[in-house]
Amino acid sequence: MKNNVEKIIEANRNVSFPEGTCCANRCADCRHINMGSMDSAGKCHCREMGRWVYPSDPACHYFKW
Amino acid sequence: MLQIHEQVKVDLLRFYSDSAVEKGVLLGCTTSLNRLEKCCALPALQAGLYFYTPNTHAADEIIRTWSEQGICFCGLIHSHITEKDDLSDADIVYANKLIKTFTLPVLWFGLALVHGKQVVFRFYAVTNNSSGKTHISPVRYAVFPSERRSK
């Protein structure tokens, strides 16, 4: 078993970790949200949907990082 | 079933408790791929309440150092500090990237669900089949204790 682990270490010795982002898909991180438009209730304007959302709302299917 | 060394679980609990932003940790093993015995915090390039972008240079450095110590990189865990208690689309894309980048029969992709001081862990097994299609499935885990030294 240990032998397998050593082979895997060898196989990955010169591999570069890929770039990317883990993301919980909330409106705050969606490029459609204008975070500068926050109103007194804490809502921001969504350009895609044309409505106001809380940044912490789960993103809709138009979500774009 | 995935096995996690009790010290790894303690370290993860300590690391994630009371987090204000999403964070990530690399997972490693030394004897068998299904026994997580090592972990190391992976700094973020950027991180926020709902996202975490790993610093890939730091990851390369940790994995290189680990390989010299006989530790095999075999997974990544990151946190969700909202009520999002499963993998997001972006998480799945990243898990796919990882399993396609590294030569691993299985990659452990973990979620630390943080609610204040309380942290719940979920793990997923990421695998590639012979046609290159990626599968992600939840796995149960058990904690195994440190070996006691005999006198």
Backbone of each chain as ProteinMPNN parsed JSONL, in Angstrom:
{"seq_chain_A": "MKNNVEKIIEANRNVSFPEGTCCANRCADCRHINMGSMDSAGKCHCREMGRWVYPSDPACHYFKW", "coords_chain_A": {"N_chain_A": [[0.839, -1.205, 0.0], [1.902, 1.243, 0.846], [3.784, 1.487, -1.066], [2.263, 2.175, -3.305], [1.489, 4.756, -2.614], [3.945, 6.026, -2.675], [4.505, 5.875, -5.386], [2.501, 7.513, -6.394], [3.22, 9.956, -5.29], [5.598, 10.374, -6.664], [4.639, 10.539, -9.285], [3.306, 12.933, -9.192], [5.136, 14.839, -8.679], [6.129, 17.051, -10.178], [3.884, 18.479, -10.811], [1.743, 21.237, -11.316], [-0.319, 23.075, -9.147], [-3.688, 23.633, -9.921], [-5.258, 26.693, -11.027], [-8.09, 28.35, -9.607], [-11.377, 28.821, -8.166], [-13.106, 28.29, -5.188], [-16.419, 28.541, -4.32], [-19.326, 29.794, -2.779], [-21.492, 30.459, -4.223], [-23.077, 32.899, -3.873], [-25.065, 35.893, -4.071], [-23.438, 38.094, -3.6], [-20.984, 37.604, -4.79], [-21.441, 37.561, -7.419], [-21.051, 38.648, -10.737], [-23.04, 40.169, -11.807], [-24.126, 41.698, -9.867], [-24.408, 44.881, -8.446], [-22.47, 46.008, -6.161], [-21.97, 48.481, -5.183], [-24.324, 49.751, -5.008], [-25.731, 49.509, -2.703], [-28.575, 49.651, -0.612], [-30.373, 51.157, 2.216], [-31.44, 49.0, 3.469], [-29.685, 47.052, 3.031], [-29.697, 45.804, 0.616], [-28.683, 45.045, -2.745], [-28.39, 46.054, -6.195], [-29.341, 43.958, -8.859], [-28.143, 43.581, -12.009], [-28.737, 41.78, -13.983], [-31.177, 40.518, -13.326], [-32.687, 42.672, -12.776], [-33.607, 43.432, -10.275], [-33.704, 43.937, -6.666], [-31.471, 42.53, -4.367], [-30.371, 40.658, -1.478], [-26.938, 40.58, -0.619], [-26.196, 38.172, 0.541], [-27.95, 36.333, -0.418], [-28.758, 33.144, -1.888], [-27.351, 32.468, -5.034], [-28.913, 32.88, -8.256], [-29.642, 30.939, -11.281], [-28.324, 32.44, -13.14], [-25.922, 33.082, -12.186], [-22.668, 34.403, -12.244], [-19.287, 34.098, -11.765]], "CA_chain_A": [[0.0, 0.0, 0.0], [2.813, 2.375, 0.961], [4.418, 1.555, -2.371], [1.351, 2.922, -4.162], [1.568, 6.164, -2.221], [5.225, 6.543, -3.178], [4.363, 6.034, -6.846], [1.651, 8.696, -6.64], [4.058, 11.132, -4.982], [6.549, 10.52, -7.783], [3.889, 10.948, -10.476], [2.807, 14.308, -9.046], [6.236, 15.668, -8.172], [6.291, 18.309, -10.923], [2.571, 18.967, -11.242], [1.388, 22.533, -10.724], [-1.671, 23.172, -8.609], [-4.473, 24.442, -10.864], [-5.921, 27.906, -10.531], [-9.542, 28.238, -9.553], [-12.017, 29.417, -7.002], [-14.226, 27.635, -4.527], [-17.333, 29.651, -4.119], [-20.608, 29.318, -2.27], [-22.531, 30.951, -5.139], [-23.972, 33.881, -3.261], [-25.216, 37.074, -4.93], [-22.341, 39.03, -3.365], [-19.842, 37.308, -5.651], [-21.899, 37.471, -8.814], [-20.659, 39.853, -11.466], [-24.233, 40.937, -12.177], [-24.575, 42.512, -8.732], [-23.72, 46.149, -8.226], [-22.31, 46.115, -4.704], [-21.919, 49.902, -4.819], [-25.679, 50.307, -5.003], [-26.416, 49.001, -1.498], [-29.53, 50.569, 0.018], [-30.337, 51.155, 3.68], [-31.85, 47.665, 3.945], [-28.595, 46.112, 2.76], [-29.901, 45.138, -0.672], [-27.943, 45.569, -3.884], [-29.135, 45.886, -7.438], [-28.883, 42.934, -9.804], [-28.329, 44.081, -13.378], [-29.287, 40.708, -14.823], [-32.584, 40.258, -13.012], [-33.375, 43.951, -12.635], [-34.259, 43.567, -8.968], [-32.801, 44.151, -5.538], [-31.249, 41.275, -3.632], [-29.383, 40.708, -0.41], [-25.69, 39.931, -1.062], [-26.078, 36.813, 1.089], [-28.934, 35.43, -1.039], [-28.211, 32.14, -2.81], [-27.389, 32.987, -6.404], [-29.813, 32.203, -9.202], [-28.883, 30.202, -12.301], [-27.544, 33.363, -13.968], [-24.694, 33.408, -11.448], [-21.353, 34.378, -12.911], [-18.202, 34.513, -10.841]], "C_chain_A": [[0.872, 1.253, 0.0], [3.519, 2.612, -0.377], [3.59, 2.373, -3.343], [1.459, 4.414, -3.884], [2.86, 6.774, -2.755], [5.182, 6.767, -4.689], [3.551, 7.282, -7.185], [2.433, 9.982, -6.358], [4.987, 11.411, -6.153], [5.83, 11.06, -9.02], [3.474, 12.423, -10.408], [3.897, 15.309, -8.649], [6.314, 17.027, -8.877], [4.975, 18.878, -11.444], [2.269, 20.3, -10.547], [-0.076, 22.537, -10.299], [-2.504, 24.068, -9.523], [-5.1, 25.676, -10.209], [-7.425, 27.691, -10.525], [-10.073, 28.852, -8.278], [-13.12, 28.521, -6.477], [-15.176, 28.749, -4.109], [-18.702, 29.133, -3.713], [-21.789, 29.826, -3.095], [-23.568, 31.828, -4.437], [-24.006, 35.12, -4.163], [-24.024, 38.032, -4.794], [-21.191, 38.83, -4.341], [-20.209, 37.247, -7.125], [-21.561, 38.775, -9.535], [-21.852, 40.705, -11.886], [-24.687, 41.882, -11.055], [-23.736, 43.781, -8.613], [-23.622, 46.383, -6.721], [-22.265, 47.571, -4.238], [-23.298, 50.527, -4.677], [-26.443, 49.981, -3.721], [-27.345, 50.047, -0.869], [-29.513, 50.399, 1.534], [-30.746, 49.8, 4.265], [-30.763, 46.626, 3.7], [-28.758, 45.37, 1.445], [-29.079, 45.819, -1.766], [-28.709, 45.269, -5.167], [-28.497, 44.828, -8.331], [-29.198, 43.416, -11.215], [-29.02, 43.043, -14.255], [-30.796, 40.542, -14.612], [-33.397, 41.544, -12.888], [-34.105, 44.09, -11.314], [-33.206, 43.701, -7.866], [-32.686, 42.861, -4.724], [-30.3, 41.534, -2.459], [-28.104, 40.016, -0.904], [-25.572, 38.489, -0.585], [-27.09, 35.835, 0.472], [-28.225, 34.367, -1.88], [-28.373, 32.637, -4.242], [-28.382, 32.21, -7.265], [-28.975, 31.516, -10.283], [-28.147, 31.111, -13.277], [-26.207, 33.711, -13.313], [-23.467, 33.345, -12.333], [-20.321, 34.894, -11.95], [-17.477, 35.725, -11.387]], "O_chain_A": [[0.619, 2.2, -0.744], [3.808, 3.744, -0.766], [4.128, 3.168, -4.113], [1.514, 5.229, -4.805], [2.865, 7.908, -3.232], [5.752, 7.731, -5.201], [3.863, 8.009, -8.128], [2.321, 10.965, -7.091], [5.137, 12.556, -6.579], [6.35, 11.932, -9.716], [3.311, 13.077, -11.438], [3.616, 16.464, -8.329], [6.542, 18.046, -8.225], [4.955, 19.659, -12.395], [2.51, 20.461, -9.351], [-0.949, 22.054, -11.02], [-2.062, 25.164, -9.867], [-5.42, 25.69, -9.02], [-7.962, 26.942, -11.341], [-9.321, 29.334, -7.431], [-13.966, 28.05, -7.237], [-14.746, 29.784, -3.6], [-19.178, 28.136, -4.256], [-22.945, 29.647, -2.712], [-24.761, 31.528, -4.418], [-23.073, 35.357, -4.93], [-23.647, 38.699, -5.758], [-20.497, 39.787, -4.684], [-19.376, 36.92, -7.97], [-21.765, 39.864, -8.999], [-21.675, 41.857, -12.284], [-25.527, 42.755, -11.272], [-22.508, 43.74, -8.676], [-24.553, 46.884, -6.09], [-22.49, 47.867, -3.064], [-23.43, 51.683, -4.277], [-27.66, 50.156, -3.659], [-26.94, 51.185, -0.628], [-28.744, 49.602, 2.072], [-30.435, 49.495, 5.416], [-30.892, 45.47, 4.103], [-28.035, 44.408, 1.183], [-28.819, 47.02, -1.708], [-29.549, 44.37, -5.224], [-27.282, 44.806, -8.53], [-30.356, 43.631, -11.572], [-29.789, 43.384, -15.154], [-31.574, 40.442, -15.561], [-34.628, 41.518, -12.892], [-35.116, 44.789, -11.234], [-32.003, 43.594, -8.103], [-33.683, 42.198, -4.437], [-29.534, 42.498, -2.456], [-28.186, 38.969, -1.546], [-24.92, 37.672, -1.235], [-27.086, 34.648, 0.8], [-27.209, 34.652, -2.512], [-29.423, 33.166, -4.607], [-28.648, 31.032, -7.022], [-27.746, 31.511, -10.21], [-27.424, 30.626, -14.147], [-25.453, 34.537, -13.828], [-23.249, 32.38, -13.067], [-20.454, 35.981, -11.389], [-16.541, 36.219, -10.759]]}, "seq_chain_B": "MLQIHEQVKVDLLRFYSDSAVEKGVLLGCTTSLNRLEKCCALPALQAGLYFYTPNTHAADEIIRTWSEQGICFCGLIHSHITEKDDLSDADIVYANKLIKTFTLPVLWFGLALVHGKQVVFRFYAVTNNSSGKTHISPVRYAVFPSERRSK", "coords_chain_B": {"N_chain_B": [[-14.647, 3.585, 3.277], [-13.594, 6.781, 4.417], [-10.758, 7.523, 6.382], [-9.748, 9.494, 9.086], [-7.099, 10.933, 10.724], [-7.025, 11.542, 14.201], [-5.656, 13.804, 15.097], [-5.545, 15.365, 12.836], [-8.224, 15.992, 12.525], [-8.627, 17.473, 14.847], [-6.907, 19.623, 14.336], [-8.152, 20.69, 12.071], [-10.642, 21.439, 13.125], [-9.866, 23.409, 14.923], [-8.732, 25.238, 13.182], [-10.844, 26.055, 11.563], [-12.871, 26.939, 13.259], [-14.925, 29.615, 14.172], [-14.373, 31.088, 11.85], [-14.095, 33.925, 9.684], [-13.944, 34.294, 7.039], [-13.932, 32.334, 3.988], [-11.809, 29.465, 3.97], [-8.97, 27.359, 3.129], [-7.534, 24.022, 3.189], [-4.873, 21.815, 2.63], [-4.803, 18.279, 2.119], [-3.17, 15.344, 3.222], [-1.519, 12.116, 2.908], [0.256, 9.219, 4.154], [0.527, 6.454, 4.268], [-1.693, 5.158, 3.156], [-4.158, 5.917, 0.705], [-6.701, 6.337, 1.669], [-6.425, 7.159, 4.235], [-6.262, 9.932, 5.974], [-3.653, 11.705, 7.132], [-2.209, 13.986, 7.406], [-2.33, 17.56, 7.358], [-2.424, 20.855, 5.998], [-2.634, 24.308, 6.204], [-3.758, 26.192, 3.49], [-2.807, 29.093, 2.095], [-4.783, 31.896, 0.971], [-5.25, 33.372, -2.236], [-7.131, 35.219, -2.661], [-9.912, 35.833, -0.555], [-13.201, 35.598, 0.808], [-16.403, 36.165, 2.363], [-17.934, 34.372, 0.966], [-16.328, 33.038, -0.832], [-13.264, 31.439, -1.973], [-10.073, 31.597, -3.119], [-7.453, 29.626, -3.839], [-3.95, 30.028, -3.14], [-1.904, 29.199, -5.544], [0.85, 28.963, -5.858], [1.761, 28.713, -3.258], [0.541, 26.294, -2.68], [1.912, 24.563, -4.418], [4.427, 24.682, -3.262], [4.0, 23.602, -0.698], [3.163, 21.009, -1.381], [5.432, 20.092, -2.688], [7.329, 20.133, -0.614], [6.096, 18.313, 1.082], [6.283, 16.0, -0.51], [8.975, 15.451, -0.379], [9.096, 14.581, 2.167], [7.784, 12.242, 2.119], [5.072, 12.454, 2.103], [1.921, 12.344, 0.687], [0.032, 14.379, -1.405], [-3.445, 14.467, -1.315], [-5.908, 15.644, -1.286], [-8.299, 18.364, -0.807], [-9.737, 20.648, 1.394], [-12.29, 23.001, 1.961], [-13.995, 25.84, 3.36], [-17.449, 26.601, 4.033], [-19.161, 29.313, 5.109], [-21.678, 30.048, 5.342], [-25.155, 29.185, 5.097], [-24.97, 27.406, 3.067], [-24.79, 24.182, 2.451], [-23.758, 22.24, 0.837], [-21.791, 21.186, -2.049], [-20.96, 23.813, -4.288], [-21.625, 24.92, -7.689], [-19.26, 26.043, -8.631], [-17.425, 24.892, -6.898], [-17.564, 22.225, -7.706], [-16.59, 22.413, -10.297], [-13.974, 23.099, -9.687], [-13.108, 20.872, -8.24], [-13.175, 18.998, -10.273], [-11.132, 20.034, -11.885], [-8.926, 19.608, -10.236], [-8.776, 16.767, -9.986], [-8.286, 16.118, -12.586], [-5.843, 17.236, -12.956], [-3.986, 16.125, -11.16], [-2.342, 12.974, -10.73], [-4.167, 10.732, -9.419], [-5.923, 8.086, -7.914], [-8.137, 8.585, -6.387], [-9.477, 11.612, -5.199], [-9.824, 13.526, -2.345], [-12.342, 15.678, -1.523], [-13.219, 18.148, 0.518], [-15.665, 19.678, 2.689], [-15.973, 22.203, 5.036], [-18.347, 23.056, 7.149], [-19.14, 25.921, 8.591], [-20.45, 27.24, 11.485], [-20.293, 29.659, 13.401], [-18.637, 28.741, 16.287], [-19.077, 26.144, 15.883], [-18.322, 23.408, 13.819], [-18.892, 21.438, 11.016], [-17.975, 18.598, 9.178], [-17.836, 17.551, 5.785], [-17.216, 15.095, 3.375], [-16.169, 14.323, 0.052], [-15.685, 11.932, -2.49], [-13.691, 12.173, -5.256], [-13.474, 10.967, -8.426], [-12.11, 9.602, -11.479], [-13.465, 8.005, -14.287], [-12.775, 5.331, -16.688], [-13.315, 6.493, -19.136], [-12.748, 9.078, -18.721], [-14.609, 10.604, -17.453], [-15.752, 12.49, -14.708], [-16.578, 11.625, -11.376], [-18.34, 12.572, -8.498], [-18.856, 11.816, -5.259], [-20.547, 11.664, -2.103], [-18.833, 10.735, 0.904], [-18.598, 8.703, 3.819], [-16.902, 9.277, 6.922], [-14.445, 8.237, 9.307], [-12.869, 8.721, 12.44], [-9.563, 7.991, 13.261], [-7.519, 6.956, 15.977], [-4.446, 8.296, 17.426], [-1.485, 6.324, 17.332], [-0.694, 4.524, 20.202], [2.232, 4.758, 22.111], [4.192, 1.987, 23.016], [5.554, 0.938, 26.138]], "CA_chain_B": [[-14.818, 4.731, 4.188], [-12.411, 7.613, 4.63], [-10.302, 7.574, 7.779], [-9.057, 10.752, 9.383], [-6.334, 10.897, 11.971], [-7.676, 12.431, 15.178], [-4.944, 15.086, 15.18], [-5.968, 16.145, 11.664], [-9.552, 16.535, 12.822], [-8.443, 18.524, 15.863], [-6.31, 20.78, 13.654], [-9.177, 21.284, 11.198], [-11.639, 22.102, 13.978], [-9.242, 24.626, 15.463], [-8.482, 26.16, 12.067], [-12.081, 26.587, 10.987], [-13.776, 27.491, 14.259], [-15.05, 31.076, 14.207], [-13.834, 31.722, 10.635], [-14.869, 35.047, 9.148], [-13.903, 34.162, 5.579], [-13.677, 30.947, 3.574], [-10.392, 29.09, 4.044], [-8.697, 26.033, 2.586], [-6.49, 23.204, 3.796], [-4.458, 20.659, 1.839], [-4.861, 17.028, 2.856], [-2.121, 14.427, 2.797], [-1.467, 10.784, 3.519], [1.592, 8.626, 4.052], [0.503, 4.993, 4.129], [-2.786, 4.714, 2.294], [-4.9, 7.085, 0.234], [-7.945, 6.589, 2.414], [-6.108, 7.544, 5.613], [-5.733, 11.296, 6.01], [-2.791, 11.822, 8.315], [-1.555, 15.294, 7.426], [-3.056, 18.68, 6.763], [-1.663, 22.11, 6.043], [-3.438, 25.447, 5.748], [-3.348, 26.714, 2.189], [-3.16, 30.516, 2.054], [-5.655, 32.307, -0.138], [-4.892, 34.501, -3.091], [-8.169, 36.114, -2.165], [-10.98, 35.082, 0.116], [-14.266, 36.427, 1.349], [-17.454, 35.448, 3.089], [-18.543, 33.327, 0.141], [-15.428, 32.464, -1.833], [-11.892, 31.173, -1.583], [-9.191, 31.317, -4.254], [-6.188, 29.177, -3.263], [-2.671, 30.499, -3.657], [-1.374, 27.987, -6.19], [2.306, 28.875, -5.615], [1.902, 28.157, -1.905], [0.156, 24.88, -2.765], [3.039, 23.839, -5.037], [5.516, 24.637, -2.279], [3.621, 22.643, 0.361], [3.137, 19.652, -1.96], [6.836, 19.726, -2.955], [7.935, 19.826, 0.687], [5.485, 17.052, 1.527], [6.788, 14.855, -1.288], [10.31, 15.138, 0.148], [8.902, 13.921, 3.473], [7.002, 11.021, 1.914], [3.637, 12.727, 2.294], [1.254, 12.424, -0.616], [-1.15, 15.251, -1.479], [-4.572, 13.659, -1.79], [-7.204, 16.308, -1.203], [-8.45, 19.77, -0.412], [-10.994, 20.966, 2.09], [-12.502, 24.437, 2.138], [-15.141, 26.087, 4.239], [-18.608, 27.442, 3.718], [-19.543, 29.884, 6.397], [-23.094, 30.398, 5.291], [-25.972, 27.966, 5.228], [-24.753, 26.554, 1.883], [-24.213, 23.0, 3.088], [-23.241, 21.245, -0.113], [-20.867, 21.771, -3.015], [-21.541, 24.73, -5.28], [-21.182, 24.624, -9.059], [-17.84, 26.414, -8.747], [-16.664, 23.863, -6.171], [-17.522, 21.016, -8.545], [-15.653, 22.718, -11.388], [-12.604, 23.067, -9.156], [-12.814, 19.468, -7.923], [-12.875, 18.397, -11.582], [-9.804, 20.5, -12.29], [-7.913, 18.968, -9.39], [-8.621, 15.337, -10.294], [-7.719, 16.006, -13.933], [-4.461, 17.726, -12.917], [-3.122, 15.224, -10.399], [-2.493, 11.534, -10.933], [-4.679, 10.183, -8.159], [-7.105, 7.251, -8.116], [-9.246, 9.279, -5.732], [-9.126, 12.873, -4.553], [-10.809, 13.854, -1.303], [-12.737, 17.083, -1.585], [-13.966, 18.314, 1.76], [-16.353, 20.925, 3.034], [-16.109, 22.495, 6.463], [-19.511, 23.929, 7.299], [-18.829, 26.67, 9.805], [-21.522, 28.039, 12.095], [-19.65, 30.147, 14.616], [-17.597, 27.834, 16.776], [-19.416, 24.776, 15.487], [-17.862, 23.056, 12.472], [-19.281, 20.088, 10.569], [-17.209, 18.255, 7.981], [-18.385, 16.633, 4.789], [-16.182, 14.729, 2.404], [-16.604, 13.761, -1.22], [-14.656, 11.23, -3.26], [-13.682, 12.598, -6.66], [-12.779, 9.94, -9.211], [-12.242, 9.623, -12.942], [-13.609, 6.651, -14.824], [-11.858, 5.052, -17.803], [-13.571, 7.397, -20.26], [-12.361, 10.424, -18.326], [-15.731, 11.317, -16.811], [-15.511, 12.647, -13.274], [-17.676, 11.348, -10.456], [-18.168, 13.119, -7.156], [-19.873, 11.21, -4.393], [-20.276, 11.862, -0.674], [-18.298, 9.57, 1.611], [-18.58, 8.791, 5.281], [-15.543, 9.21, 7.442], [-14.27, 7.855, 10.707], [-11.618, 9.247, 13.005], [-8.76, 6.954, 13.892], [-6.697, 7.569, 17.01], [-2.986, 8.212, 17.343], [-0.969, 5.061, 17.881], [-0.084, 4.716, 21.516], [3.569, 4.178, 22.191], [4.342, 0.986, 24.08], [6.728, 1.224, 26.971]], "C_chain_B": [[-13.497, 5.478, 4.366], [-12.043, 7.618, 6.11], [-9.485, 8.849, 7.989], [-8.362, 10.637, 10.735], [-6.929, 11.921, 12.942], [-6.974, 13.795, 15.28], [-5.314, 15.984, 13.995], [-7.332, 16.769, 11.945], [-9.462, 17.67, 13.849], [-7.897, 19.796, 15.198], [-7.343, 21.484, 12.769], [-10.222, 22.033, 12.018], [-11.108, 23.431, 14.494], [-9.121, 25.687, 14.365], [-9.774, 26.836, 11.594], [-13.016, 27.247, 11.99], [-13.75, 29.017, 14.227], [-14.463, 31.78, 12.982], [-14.732, 32.874, 10.19], [-14.876, 35.033, 7.625], [-13.664, 32.689, 5.241], [-12.168, 30.679, 3.573], [-10.216, 27.673, 3.501], [-7.532, 25.347, 3.265], [-6.159, 22.054, 2.837], [-4.455, 19.42, 2.716], [-3.814, 16.064, 2.318], [-2.191, 13.091, 3.51], [-0.045, 10.235, 3.378], [1.553, 7.122, 3.79], [-0.556, 4.502, 3.151], [-3.627, 5.932, 1.922], [-6.169, 7.358, 1.033], [-7.689, 6.872, 3.894], [-5.466, 8.927, 5.612], [-4.95, 11.497, 7.305], [-2.133, 13.185, 8.448], [-2.494, 16.346, 6.859], [-2.214, 19.936, 6.902], [-2.527, 23.224, 5.464], [-2.88, 25.965, 4.43], [-3.781, 28.178, 2.103], [-4.008, 30.853, 0.825], [-5.005, 33.414, -0.947], [-5.879, 35.625, -2.792], [-9.273, 35.254, -1.549], [-11.995, 36.065, 0.676], [-15.269, 35.561, 2.075], [-17.967, 34.251, 2.298], [-17.598, 32.698, -0.875], [-14.008, 32.308, -1.29], [-11.089, 30.81, -2.842], [-7.832, 30.902, -3.707], [-4.98, 29.832, -3.929], [-1.945, 29.277, -4.231], [0.134, 27.838, -5.97], [2.566, 28.275, -4.234], [1.566, 26.666, -1.915], [1.301, 24.057, -3.346], [4.164, 23.636, -4.034], [5.229, 23.593, -1.192], [3.699, 21.211, -0.18], [4.563, 19.168, -2.255], [7.535, 19.33, -1.651], [7.403, 18.499, 1.22], [6.107, 15.857, 0.801], [8.183, 14.459, -0.803], [10.226, 14.414, 1.49], [8.081, 12.63, 3.35], [5.514, 11.203, 2.155], [3.014, 12.995, 0.931], [0.053, 13.371, -0.536], [-2.32, 14.428, -2.011], [-5.918, 14.368, -1.631], [-7.145, 17.749, -0.741], [-9.77, 19.909, 0.331], [-11.099, 22.485, 2.17], [-13.814, 24.637, 2.892], [-16.273, 26.815, 3.519], [-19.061, 28.013, 5.048], [-20.953, 30.478, 6.348], [-23.883, 29.099, 5.38], [-25.859, 27.051, 3.994], [-24.027, 25.282, 2.346], [-23.838, 21.889, 2.11], [-22.336, 21.949, -1.121], [-21.594, 22.7, -3.972], [-21.056, 24.305, -6.666], [-19.692, 24.92, -9.217], [-16.962, 25.398, -8.025], [-16.492, 22.617, -7.039], [-16.561, 21.217, -9.72], [-14.219, 22.594, -10.891], [-12.187, 21.638, -8.786], [-12.455, 18.711, -9.203], [-11.47, 18.755, -12.041], [-8.71, 19.765, -11.529], [-7.698, 17.503, -9.793], [-8.045, 15.152, -11.698], [-6.252, 16.444, -13.954], [-3.531, 16.706, -12.265], [-3.4, 13.763, -10.753], [-2.872, 10.917, -9.6], [-5.873, 9.278, -8.466], [-8.351, 7.853, -7.469], [-8.705, 10.556, -5.079], [-10.22, 13.185, -3.537], [-11.084, 15.343, -1.34], [-13.666, 17.323, -0.404], [-14.64, 19.671, 1.873], [-16.358, 21.053, 4.547], [-17.251, 23.494, 6.592], [-19.399, 24.628, 8.651], [-20.043, 27.478, 10.251], [-20.979, 28.515, 13.43], [-18.543, 29.202, 15.039], [-17.85, 26.389, 16.337], [-18.998, 24.521, 14.023], [-18.281, 21.618, 12.167], [-18.528, 19.801, 9.273], [-17.999, 17.322, 7.072], [-17.277, 16.336, 3.795], [-16.806, 14.084, 1.179], [-15.412, 13.064, -1.879], [-14.782, 11.659, -4.712], [-12.862, 11.575, -7.435], [-13.012, 10.16, -10.705], [-12.5, 8.208, -13.406], [-12.735, 6.501, -16.075], [-12.089, 5.978, -19.0], [-13.29, 8.862, -19.895], [-13.472, 11.23, -17.676], [-15.502, 11.346, -15.294], [-16.765, 12.346, -12.463], [-17.346, 11.956, -9.097], [-19.259, 12.526, -6.273], [-19.53, 11.422, -2.924], [-19.745, 10.586, -0.034], [-18.413, 9.797, 3.12], [-17.134, 8.751, 5.745], [-15.561, 8.784, 8.903], [-12.93, 8.399, 11.175], [-10.843, 8.091, 13.605], [-7.754, 7.591, 14.84], [-5.2, 7.468, 16.726], [-2.555, 6.874, 17.914], [-0.308, 5.345, 19.215], [1.281, 4.049, 21.53], [3.621, 3.141, 23.312], [5.623, 1.26, 24.854], [7.827, 0.211, 26.738]], "O_chain_B": [[-12.428, 4.872, 4.452], [-12.912, 7.705, 6.978], [-8.646, 9.216, 7.166], [-8.974, 10.289, 11.744], [-7.289, 13.029, 12.544], [-7.621, 14.814, 15.52], [-5.389, 17.205, 14.13], [-7.562, 17.938, 11.636], [-10.138, 18.691, 13.725], [-8.37, 20.901, 15.467], [-7.402, 22.713, 12.724], [-10.637, 23.132, 11.65], [-11.811, 24.442, 14.499], [-9.373, 26.87, 14.593], [-9.79, 28.023, 11.271], [-13.872, 28.041, 11.6], [-12.682, 29.631, 14.251], [-14.094, 32.951, 13.067], [-15.956, 32.81, 10.304], [-15.712, 35.681, 6.996], [-13.249, 31.903, 6.092], [-11.366, 31.545, 3.224], [-11.167, 26.895, 3.422], [-6.657, 25.993, 3.84], [-7.057, 21.404, 2.301], [-4.147, 19.489, 3.906], [-3.598, 15.978, 1.109], [-2.823, 12.947, 4.556], [0.749, 10.733, 2.58], [2.457, 6.582, 3.153], [-0.335, 3.545, 2.409], [-3.788, 6.857, 2.718], [-6.653, 8.489, 1.066], [-8.611, 6.832, 4.709], [-4.287, 9.08, 5.292], [-5.5, 11.465, 8.405], [-1.562, 13.501, 9.491], [-3.333, 16.066, 6.003], [-1.396, 20.055, 7.814], [-3.08, 23.094, 4.372], [-1.672, 26.152, 4.284], [-4.974, 28.473, 2.045], [-3.947, 30.181, -0.204], [-4.306, 34.275, -0.413], [-5.518, 36.797, -2.686], [-9.524, 34.123, -1.964], [-11.674, 37.215, 0.976], [-15.022, 34.39, 2.362], [-18.383, 33.245, 2.873], [-18.034, 31.897, -1.702], [-13.612, 32.939, -0.31], [-11.397, 29.838, -3.532], [-7.117, 31.741, -3.16], [-4.996, 30.143, -5.12], [-1.441, 28.435, -3.489], [0.642, 26.719, -5.902], [3.459, 27.446, -4.057], [2.223, 25.871, -1.242], [1.625, 22.986, -2.835], [4.772, 22.568, -3.963], [6.102, 22.808, -0.821], [4.233, 20.317, 0.477], [4.868, 17.986, -2.094], [8.24, 18.322, -1.593], [8.155, 17.673, 1.738], [6.418, 14.836, 1.415], [8.536, 13.28, -0.811], [11.162, 13.725, 1.897], [7.73, 12.009, 4.353], [4.786, 10.237, 2.381], [3.532, 13.777, 0.134], [-0.834, 13.189, 0.298], [-2.198, 13.767, -3.042], [-6.963, 13.747, -1.824], [-6.102, 18.269, -0.345], [-10.788, 19.346, -0.071], [-10.107, 23.17, 2.417], [-14.621, 23.718, 3.033], [-16.066, 27.534, 2.542], [-19.313, 27.274, 5.999], [-21.349, 31.285, 7.189], [-23.333, 28.046, 5.701], [-26.565, 26.048, 3.892], [-22.822, 25.295, 2.598], [-23.627, 20.743, 2.507], [-22.141, 23.162, -1.051], [-22.707, 22.409, -4.411], [-20.187, 23.443, -6.795], [-18.957, 24.159, -9.847], [-15.869, 25.08, -8.495], [-15.411, 22.032, -7.097], [-15.816, 20.309, -10.089], [-13.356, 22.053, -11.582], [-11.039, 21.248, -9.001], [-11.542, 17.885, -9.21], [-10.719, 17.906, -12.519], [-7.701, 19.354, -12.103], [-6.558, 17.058, -9.925], [-7.391, 14.146, -11.972], [-5.504, 16.071, -14.857], [-2.429, 16.453, -12.754], [-4.534, 13.376, -11.036], [-2.017, 10.62, -8.765], [-6.758, 9.682, -9.22], [-9.47, 7.656, -7.942], [-7.623, 10.566, -4.492], [-11.408, 13.11, -3.851], [-10.176, 16.163, -1.206], [-14.762, 16.767, -0.338], [-14.242, 20.654, 1.247], [-16.709, 20.109, 5.254], [-17.123, 24.648, 6.183], [-19.543, 24.01, 9.705], [-20.587, 28.286, 9.498], [-21.173, 27.869, 14.46], [-17.634, 28.896, 14.267], [-16.966, 25.536, 16.407], [-19.287, 25.315, 13.128], [-18.051, 20.707, 12.962], [-18.451, 20.65, 8.385], [-18.721, 16.435, 7.527], [-16.501, 17.217, 3.425], [-17.825, 13.398, 1.259], [-14.282, 13.55, -1.826], [-15.843, 11.527, -5.321], [-11.692, 11.347, -7.129], [-13.971, 10.809, -11.123], [-11.817, 7.286, -12.96], [-12.04, 7.438, -16.469], [-11.173, 6.222, -19.785], [-13.568, 9.768, -20.681], [-13.293, 12.411, -17.38], [-15.11, 10.347, -14.691], [-17.868, 12.759, -12.82], [-16.217, 11.864, -8.615], [-20.448, 12.721, -6.526], [-18.362, 11.366, -2.541], [-20.163, 9.484, -0.393], [-18.335, 10.922, 3.613], [-16.255, 8.251, 5.042], [-16.549, 8.951, 9.619], [-11.983, 8.518, 10.397], [-11.394, 7.298, 14.37], [-7.198, 8.648, 14.541], [-4.754, 6.668, 15.903], [-3.165, 6.351, 18.847], [0.508, 6.256, 19.355], [1.46, 2.937, 21.034], [3.151, 3.392, 24.422], [6.621, 1.738, 24.313], [8.889, 0.298, 27.356]]}, "name": "protein", "num_of_chains": 2, "seq": "MKNNVEKIIEANRNVSFPEGTCCANRCADCRHINMGSMDSAGKCHCREMGRWVYPSDPACHYFKWMLQIHEQVKVDLLRFYSDSAVEKGVLLGCTTSLNRLEKCCALPALQAGLYFYTPNTHAADEIIRTWSEQGICFCGLIHSHITEKDDLSDADIVYANKLIKTFTLPVLWFGLALVHGKQVVFRFYAVTNNSSGKTHISPVRYAVFPSERRSK"}
